[in-house]
Amino acid sequence: MADNKNLDAIRAETARWAETVQKATSRWPERQETFESLSEVPIRRLYTPVDVPDLEYLKDLGYPGEYPFTRGVQPTMYRGRLWTMRQFSGFGTAEETNQRYKYLLENGQTGLSVAFHFPTLKGVNSDHPLARGEVGKCGVAIDSLRDMEVLFDGIPLDKVTTSMTVNHPAPVLLAMYLVVAEKQGVGWDQVGGTVQNDPLKEFFAQKSYVWPPRESVRLLVDTMEFCAENVPRWHPVSISGYHIREAGSTAQQELAFTLADGIAYVQAAVDRGLDVDRFAPHLSFFFDSHMDFFEEIGKFRAARRLWARIMKERFGAKNPKSLWMRFHTQTAGVSLTAQQPLNNIVRTAFEALAAVLGGTQSLHTNSFDEAEALPTEEAVTVALRTQQIIAHETGVASTIDPLAGSYFVEAMTDEMERAAEAYIRKIDELGGMVAAVEAGYPQNEIIRSSMEFQKAVEEGRKVIVGVNRYAREDEGSIPLLKIDDSVEKAQLARIADTKKNRDNDAVARCLDRVRDTARSGENLLPPIVEAVREYALLGEVCDALVDVFGAYQDPAVF
């Protein structure tokens, strides 16, 4: 922290310099009257120590692996181990996706990430009327343990970690994964990975909800409790800002609403009677890396510092690992354009670089063709190579938090923290995140931000290269991955065969136990595991829970 005498001298010199700039701009005007970040944070012409007057190195930055973790959660960060390169992938049948996973692993991917098709995200089977025309189109179709067995055939689950992006039906998919591990002879204590399992953000972001908010949080806490006791290497939740940002939020809203969701989950677990230092080290997070380079880096650094303080001061956590914010990052899907799609390679590279400079633990890079379709093998290879080039050729992984001390980066980090804290205070005043969701608060905030951004693009105030500036008449075309309708027929045949060859009486008894446990308030994971072990379908288990919890109806906030 600079002393007041030095700060006064810098203020005086900055004022003098500003006068010379004023004279210069009369001859060479600046490009626009005002400058602001993607999330509408005003950007100064120049940053100096005056913009971070209260910054104290030991208090606000510290050292990597030490509180407040602004500079990273591991002491050596990427000098010890690179981030996990975890490409999000899934399409068509389990067989097709299994082959893509093996291809990616052969080409240097270091972790798997499952993209499920939308019927699975909604907790319905591929033979449900709502699934017509959607089977395998935007992810892999998983209806039963049989599909999960095929999906991971030949992939050793004690050696590869897996992330599964699914929320309300997450406990059912986790149960399937654990039974597949059993069948491979892999103990649950050897299984590592993450299930997103972040129900609250579904109500105001991705919208793949099944049952109401309070019941959703109960099921999440069941999963946290079960994993703490039985699957010690598993992260039972990945508290996700990604879908919040993709829905149109600002960076500040993404950060605030993600942390507020995390606060709600930790509080629910503590209220259950769980020891915070037993489950908190297994929490993980998931963020979007958008196009405003320095804003994103500031967001990631602020996120670690804020979460460490929340866990220490609000929840009294003592274990240093309880204070860690470990997070996965995905480059911004909404930044991809169908126009001039090769531009997306550049966008993704800068977004990935921001995630690395921000200290992510794992990373997915989007493919250049994803504005129009699921990625081709060529496109996903370029996306993976983008990460590998950043890791091995740029030098950015050689030192930890290399932008620390930049007046601009530190000021942006402080701004992200300040804005997020203001939102969290508002949510606390509303009674917490569950009550805020029920009142429609985050929904309205995101709608407003999304409309403002779209208006700025349409008016040309925010430039999207190839869309509202530097557009071309002759766009041409690129090869796209097409999911044939035969996928749906094959999946329906597999469901029929599964129902025919399983013990349907045993399945019925298991589903009754799921309902009884939902009513009793006991942990739901054991009966769910037993149900999927008997080849109960995903939709059957979810329907059993709907029988008790009810189905959520969106209040249609405008």
C-alpha positions in Angstrom: 0.0 0.0 0.0 1.4 3.4 -1.0 1.6 6.0 1.7 -0.6 9.1 1.5 2.3 11.4 0.6 3.2 9.3 -2.5 -0.4 9.0 -3.5 -0.9 12.8 -3.3 2.2 13.2 -5.5 0.9 10.6 -8.0 -2.5 12.4 -8.1 -0.8 15.7 -8.8 1.3 14.2 -11.6 -1.7 12.4 -13.0 -3.6 15.7 -13.2 -0.7 17.3 -14.9 -0.5 14.5 -17.4 -4.2 14.6 -18.0 -3.9 18.2 -19.1 -1.3 17.2 -21.8 -3.7 14.4 -22.9 -6.5 16.9 -23.2 -4.4 19.0 -25.6 -3.4 16.0 -27.6 -6.9 14.8 -28.0 -7.9 18.0 -29.7 -5.6 16.9 -32.5 -6.0 13.2 -32.2 -9.4 12.5 -30.7 -9.9 9.2 -28.9 -12.0 6.5 -30.6 -15.1 7.1 -28.5 -16.3 9.3 -25.7 -16.5 6.6 -23.1 -14.9 3.2 -22.6 -16.3 0.3 -20.6 -15.9 -3.4 -20.1 -18.2 -6.0 -21.6 -20.2 -5.8 -18.3 -20.3 -2.0 -18.4 -17.6 -1.3 -15.9 -16.2 2.2 -16.8 -12.6 1.9 -17.9 -10.2 4.7 -17.1 -7.6 6.0 -19.5 -4.8 5.0 -17.2 -4.5 3.1 -13.9 -2.0 4.1 -11.2 -1.5 3.3 -7.5 -4.3 5.8 -6.8 -6.8 3.3 -8.2 -5.8 0.7 -5.6 -4.9 2.9 -2.6 -5.8 0.3 0.0 -4.2 -2.7 -1.6 -2.1 -4.6 1.0 -0.1 -7.4 -0.4 -0.2 -9.8 2.5 -3.9 -9.1 3.3 -5.4 -8.8 -0.2 -3.1 -11.0 -2.3 -0.9 -13.2 -0.2 0.8 -16.2 -1.7 -0.5 -19.1 -3.8 -1.9 -21.9 -1.7 -2.4 -19.5 1.2 -5.3 -17.4 2.4 -7.0 -15.4 0.8 -6.0 -17.5 -2.3 -6.3 -14.5 -4.7 -3.1 -15.8 -6.4 -4.2 -19.4 -6.7 -5.2 -22.4 -4.5 -2.1 -24.6 -5.1 1.3 -23.5 -3.9 3.0 -24.1 -7.3 0.0 -23.9 -9.6 0.9 -24.9 -13.2 4.6 -25.3 -12.4 3.5 -28.4 -10.5 0.7 -29.7 -12.8 -1.1 -28.2 -15.7 -4.8 -27.6 -15.6 -7.0 -30.6 -16.6 -7.9 -30.4 -20.3 -11.5 -31.6 -20.1 -13.3 -31.2 -23.4 -17.1 -31.2 -23.0 -18.4 -33.9 -25.4 -21.4 -36.0 -26.1 -23.6 -36.7 -29.1 -25.8 -39.4 -30.6 -25.6 -42.8 -28.9 -23.4 -44.0 -26.1 -21.3 -46.0 -28.7 -20.5 -42.9 -30.8 -19.6 -40.8 -27.7 -17.4 -43.5 -26.4 -15.4 -43.5 -29.6 -15.1 -39.6 -29.3 -13.8 -40.0 -25.7 -11.2 -42.5 -26.8 -10.1 -40.2 -29.6 -9.8 -37.2 -27.3 -7.8 -39.2 -24.7 -5.5 -40.5 -27.4 -4.9 -36.9 -28.5 -3.9 -35.6 -25.1 -7.1 -34.7 -23.3 -6.6 -35.4 -19.6 -10.2 -35.7 -18.3 -13.6 -36.5 -19.6 -16.7 -34.2 -19.5 -20.1 -35.6 -20.5 -22.6 -33.6 -22.5 -26.0 -35.2 -22.1 -28.9 -34.5 -24.5 -31.7 -32.3 -23.3 -34.2 -35.1 -22.4 -31.6 -36.5 -19.9 -31.1 -33.0 -18.5 -34.9 -32.8 -18.0 -35.2 -36.2 -16.4 -37.2 -37.9 -19.1 -36.4 -41.0 -21.2 -35.7 -40.9 -24.9 -39.2 -42.6 -25.5 -41.0 -39.7 -23.8 -43.2 -37.5 -26.1 -41.1 -34.4 -25.1 -38.0 -36.2 -26.4 -39.2 -36.6 -30.0 -36.7 -35.1 -32.4 -34.2 -34.3 -29.6 -32.6 -37.7 -29.1 -28.8 -37.4 -29.3 -29.0 -34.1 -31.0 -27.3 -31.8 -28.4 -25.6 -34.4 -26.3 -25.5 -38.2 -25.6 -28.6 -40.1 -24.8 -28.4 -41.8 -21.4 -31.5 -43.6 -20.3 -30.3 -46.5 -18.1 -27.2 -48.2 -16.6 -26.9 -50.0 -19.9 -26.1 -46.8 -21.8 -23.7 -45.8 -19.1 -21.9 -49.1 -19.4 -21.4 -48.6 -23.1 -20.4 -44.9 -22.6 -17.4 -45.9 -20.5 -16.6 -49.2 -22.1 -12.8 -49.6 -22.2 -12.2 -46.4 -20.2 -10.7 -47.2 -16.7 -12.6 -45.2 -14.1 -9.8 -45.4 -11.6 -7.4 -43.6 -13.9 -9.7 -41.0 -15.7 -11.7 -38.4 -13.9 -15.1 -37.5 -15.3 -17.2 -34.4 -15.1 -21.0 -34.8 -15.7 -22.9 -31.6 -16.7 -26.4 -32.4 -15.4 -28.3 -30.9 -12.5 -31.7 -32.1 -11.2 -31.3 -35.7 -12.3 -27.6 -35.6 -11.3 -27.9 -38.1 -8.4 -29.3 -40.7 -10.8 -26.5 -40.3 -13.3 -23.9 -40.4 -10.4 -25.5 -43.6 -9.2 -25.1 -45.1 -12.7 -21.5 -44.1 -12.9 -20.7 -45.7 -9.5 -22.3 -49.0 -10.5 -20.3 -48.9 -13.8 -17.2 -48.5 -11.6 -18.3 -51.5 -9.6 -18.7 -53.6 -12.7 -15.1 -52.6 -13.7 -13.9 -53.7 -10.3 -13.1 -50.2 -9.3 -13.9 -49.2 -5.7 -15.9 -46.1 -5.0 -12.9 -44.7 -3.1 -10.9 -44.8 -6.3 -13.5 -42.9 -8.4 -12.7 -39.3 -9.1 -14.7 -36.5 -10.8 -17.5 -34.1 -10.5 -21.2 -33.9 -11.1 -22.6 -30.4 -11.7 -25.6 -31.0 -9.5 -26.3 -27.3 -9.1 -30.1 -27.1 -9.0 -30.8 -23.4 -8.0 -29.2 -21.8 -11.1 -31.5 -24.0 -13.3 -34.5 -21.9 -12.2 -33.0 -18.6 -13.6 -30.4 -19.8 -16.2 -30.5 -23.1 -18.1 -34.1 -24.0 -17.2 -33.6 -27.8 -17.1 -35.4 -28.1 -13.8 -37.6 -31.0 -12.6 -38.8 -30.5 -9.0 -39.1 -27.3 -6.9 -36.2 -25.4 -5.4 -36.3 -26.5 -1.7 -36.7 -30.2 -2.7 -33.8 -29.7 -5.2 -31.5 -28.4 -2.5 -32.5 -31.3 -0.2 -31.4 -33.8 -2.9 -28.1 -31.9 -3.4 -27.4 -32.2 0.3 -28.2 -35.9 0.2 -25.5 -36.2 -2.5 -23.0 -34.2 -0.5 -23.5 -36.3 2.5 -23.4 -39.6 0.6 -20.2 -38.6 -1.2 -18.5 -37.5 1.9 -19.1 -40.9 3.4 -18.7 -43.2 0.4 -16.9 -41.5 -2.6 -14.2 -39.4 -1.0 -12.5 -38.3 -4.3 -15.8 -37.1 -5.8 -16.9 -33.5 -6.0 -20.7 -33.7 -5.4 -21.5 -30.3 -6.8 -20.0 -27.9 -9.3 -21.5 -24.6 -8.4 -22.0 -23.1 -11.8 -21.8 -19.5 -13.1 -21.4 -20.7 -16.7 -25.1 -21.0 -17.5 -25.8 -17.8 -15.6 -23.5 -15.9 -17.9 -24.7 -17.8 -21.0 -28.3 -16.7 -20.1 -27.1 -13.0 -20.4 -25.8 -11.9 -17.0 -22.9 -9.6 -16.5 -19.6 -10.8 -15.1 -20.5 -9.3 -11.7 -23.9 -11.1 -11.7 -22.3 -14.4 -12.7 -19.9 -14.1 -9.8 -22.5 -13.0 -7.2 -25.2 -15.4 -8.1 -22.8 -18.3 -8.2 -21.4 -17.5 -4.8 -25.0 -16.9 -3.4 -25.9 -20.4 -4.7 -22.8 -21.8 -2.9 -23.8 -20.0 0.3 -27.3 -21.6 0.1 -25.9 -25.1 -0.4 -23.3 -24.8 2.4 -26.0 -23.4 4.8 -28.4 -26.2 3.9 -25.7 -28.8 4.6 -24.7 -27.1 7.9 -28.4 -27.0 8.9 -28.5 -30.8 8.1 -25.8 -31.2 10.8 -22.9 -31.8 8.5 -19.4 -30.7 9.6 -18.4 -27.9 7.2 -14.8 -29.0 7.2 -15.9 -32.5 6.2 -17.8 -31.5 3.0 -16.5 -28.1 2.0 -13.1 -29.4 0.6 -15.2 -31.4 -2.0 -17.1 -28.4 -3.3 -16.1 -27.1 -6.8 -17.2 -24.3 -9.1 -17.6 -23.7 -12.8 -17.3 -20.3 -14.6 -17.6 -18.8 -18.0 -14.6 -17.1 -19.6 -16.0 -14.4 -21.9 -14.4 -12.0 -24.3 -13.4 -9.1 -22.0 -9.9 -10.3 -21.2 -9.0 -8.3 -18.1 -12.5 -8.3 -16.7 -12.5 -12.1 -16.7 -9.1 -12.4 -15.0 -10.3 -10.0 -12.3 -13.5 -12.1 -11.9 -11.6 -15.3 -11.3 -9.2 -13.7 -8.8 -12.0 -12.0 -6.9 -14.0 -15.3 -6.8 -11.2 -17.1 -4.9 -10.7 -14.2 -2.4 -14.5 -13.8 -1.8 -15.2 -17.5 -1.3 -12.3 -17.9 1.1 -13.6 -15.0 3.2 -17.2 -16.3 3.1 -16.1 -19.8 4.2 -13.9 -18.5 7.0 -16.0 -15.6 8.3 -19.6 -16.8 7.6 -19.2 -20.5 8.2 -16.2 -20.7 10.5 -14.3 -23.2 8.4 -10.9 -24.2 9.8 -9.5 -26.6 7.2 -7.5 -24.6 4.6 -9.0 -26.7 1.9 -12.5 -25.7 3.0 -11.5 -22.2 1.9 -10.3 -23.2 -1.6 -12.3 -22.3 -4.6 -11.4 -24.9 -7.2 -13.1 -24.2 -10.5 -13.5 -25.5 -14.0 -13.8 -23.0 -16.9 -15.5 -23.1 -20.3 -15.0 -20.5 -23.0 -18.1 -18.5 -23.8 -20.5 -20.4 -26.0 -22.5 -17.2 -26.5 -19.5 -15.4 -28.0 -19.3 -17.8 -30.9 -20.8 -16.6 -34.2 -22.3 -18.5 -37.1 -20.9 -15.7 -39.3 -17.2 -16.2 -40.2 -16.9 -19.2 -37.9 -13.1 -19.4 -38.1 -13.0 -16.1 -36.1 -14.2 -18.3 -33.2 -10.8 -20.0 -33.0 -9.3 -16.6 -32.0 -12.1 -15.8 -29.6 -11.7 -19.1 -27.9 -7.9 -18.8 -27.6 -8.2 -15.4 -25.8 -10.9 -16.7 -23.5 -8.9 -19.8 -22.7 -5.8 -17.6 -22.0 -7.8 -15.5 -19.6 -9.0 -18.6 -17.7 -5.3 -19.8 -17.4 -4.1 -16.4 -16.3 -7.0 -16.3 -13.8 -5.9 -19.7 -12.3 -8.4 -22.2 -13.4 -8.1 -25.9 -12.4 -9.6 -27.4 -15.5 -10.7 -26.0 -18.9 -12.9 -26.7 -21.9 -12.3 -24.8 -25.1 -15.3 -24.5 -27.4 -15.0 -25.5 -31.1 -15.3 -23.0 -33.9 -18.4 -24.7 -35.4 -20.5 -24.8 -32.3 -22.7 -21.8 -33.1 -24.3 -24.1 -35.7 -23.9 -27.7 -34.6 -22.1 -30.1 -32.3 -18.3 -30.1 -33.1 -16.8 -32.2 -35.8 -13.6 -34.2 -35.0 -11.5 -31.6 -36.8 -13.0 -28.7 -34.9 -12.7 -30.4 -31.5 -9.1 -31.2 -32.3 -8.3 -27.5 -33.0 -10.0 -26.6 -29.7 -7.9 -29.1 -27.7 -4.7 -28.0 -29.5 -5.5 -24.4 -28.4 -5.2 -25.5 -24.8 -2.0 -27.4 -25.5 -0.4 -24.5 -27.3 -1.2 -22.2 -24.4 0.2 -24.8 -22.0 3.5 -25.6 -23.8 4.3 -22.7 -26.2 3.3 -19.4 -24.6 5.2 -19.5 -21.4 2.2 -18.4 -19.3 2.3 -21.5 -17.2 5.9 -20.9 -16.1 5.0 -18.4 -13.3 2.1 -18.0 -10.9 -0.5 -15.3 -11.3 1.7 -13.2 -13.7 -0.6 -10.2 -13.9 -0.7 -9.6 -10.1 0.4 -6.1 -9.2 -1.0 -4.6 -12.4 -2.9 -1.5 -11.3 -5.6 -2.3 -13.9 -6.0 -6.0 -13.0 -6.0 -5.3 -9.2 -8.6 -2.5 -9.7 -10.7 -4.8 -11.8 -10.4 -7.6 -9.2 -11.5 -5.1 -6.5 -14.5 -3.9 -8.7 -15.7 -7.5 -9.3 -15.5 -8.2 -5.6 -17.3 -5.0 -4.6 -20.1 -5.5 -7.1 -20.6 -9.2 -6.1 -20.7 -8.3 -2.4 -23.5 -5.8 -3.1 -25.6 -8.4 -4.9 -25.0 -10.9 -2.1 -26.1 -8.4 0.6 -29.3 -7.9 -1.4 -29.9 -11.6 -1.7 -29.3 -12.0 2.1 -31.9 -9.2 2.6 -34.4 -11.3 0.5 -33.8 -14.3 2.8 -31.2 -16.2 0.9 -30.9 -17.5 -2.7 -33.8 -19.9 -2.5 -36.2 -17.1 -1.4 -34.6 -14.8 -4.1 -35.2 -17.4 -6.8 -38.8 -17.9 -5.6 -39.2 -14.1 -5.8 -37.8 -13.9 -9.3 -34.9 -11.6 -8.3 -32.0 -13.2 -10.2 -34.3 -13.9 -13.2 -35.2 -10.2 -13.5 -31.6 -9.1 -13.1 -30.4 -11.4 -15.9 -33.2 -10.5 -18.2 -32.4 -6.8 -17.8 -28.7 -7.3 -18.5 -29.3 -9.6 -21.5 -31.6 -7.0 -23.1 -29.1 -4.2 -22.5 -26.3 -6.2 -24.2 -28.5 -7.1 -27.2 -29.5 -3.5 -27.6 -25.9 -2.4 -27.5 -25.0 -4.9 -30.2 -27.9 -3.9 -32.4 -27.0 -0.2 -32.0 -23.3 -1.0 -32.8 -22.0 0.2 -29.4 -20.6 -3.2 -28.8 -18.7 -4.5 -31.8 -19.0 -8.2 -32.8 -16.5 -8.8 -35.6 -18.1 -10.3 -38.6 -21.6 -9.6 -37.3 -22.2 -5.9 -36.8 -18.8 -4.8 -38.3 -16.6 -6.3 -41.0 -19.4 -8.5 -42.2 -19.1 -10.3 -45.5 -21.6 -11.2 -48.2 -19.9 -14.4 -49.3 -19.9 -16.3 -46.0 -19.3 -19.7 -47.5 -19.9 -22.8 -45.4 -18.0 -25.3 -43.2 -18.6 -29.0 -42.7 -21.1 -29.7 -39.9 -21.7 -32.8 -37.7 -25.2 -34.2 -38.5 -27.0 -36.5 -36.0 -29.0 -38.9 -38.0 -32.6 -39.7 -37.0 -31.6 -43.4 -36.8 -30.1 -42.5 -33.4 -33.6 -42.1 -32.0 -34.8 -45.4 -33.4 -31.8 -47.2 -32.0 -32.2 -45.6 -28.6 -35.9 -46.5 -28.4 -35.1 -50.1 -29.3 -32.5 -50.2 -26.5 -35.0 -49.0 -24.0 -37.6 -51.6 -25.1 -35.0 -54.3 -24.8 -33.8 -53.1 -21.4 -37.4 -53.2 -20.1 -38.0 -56.7 -21.5 -34.8 -58.3 -20.1 -34.7 -56.7 -16.6 -36.5 -57.9 -13.4 -39.4 -55.5 -13.6 -40.8 -56.6 -10.2 -37.4 -55.7 -8.6 -37.5 -52.4 -10.4 -41.0 -51.6 -9.1 -39.9 -52.4 -5.5 -36.8 -50.2 -5.9 -38.9 -47.3 -7.1 -41.3 -47.7 -4.2 -38.3 -47.4 -1.9 -37.3 -44.2 -3.6 -40.7 -42.8 -3.0 -40.8 -43.9 0.6 -37.3 -42.4 1.3 -38.3 -39.1 -0.4 -41.2 -39.0 2.1 -39.2 -40.0 5.1 -36.5 -37.4 4.6 -33.7 -40.0 4.7 -30.8 -39.9 2.3 -32.1 -40.8 -1.2 -28.8 -41.9 -2.8 -28.8 -45.5 -1.5 -32.3 -46.4 -2.9 -31.4 -44.6 -6.2 -28.2 -46.6 -6.5 -30.2 -49.8 -5.9 -32.8 -48.8 -8.5 -30.3 -48.1 -11.3 -28.5 -51.3 -10.4 -31.7 -53.1 -11.4 -31.7 -51.1 -14.7 -34.5 -48.7 -13.7 -34.6 -45.9 -16.3 -33.6 -42.4 -15.6 -37.1 -41.1 -16.2 -38.6 -43.8 -14.0 -36.5 -42.7 -11.0 -37.2 -39.0 -11.7 -40.9 -39.7 -12.0 -40.9 -41.5 -8.6 -39.4 -38.3 -7.1 -41.9 -36.1 -8.8 -44.7 -38.3 -7.3 -43.5 -37.0 -3.9 -41.8 -33.6 -4.6 -44.1 -32.4 -7.3 -43.0 -30.9 -10.7 -41.8 -27.3 -10.8 -43.7 -24.8 -12.9 -41.9 -21.7 -14.1 -43.7 -18.6 -12.9 -42.8 -16.9 -16.2 -41.0 -13.8 -14.8 -41.0 -10.8 -17.2 
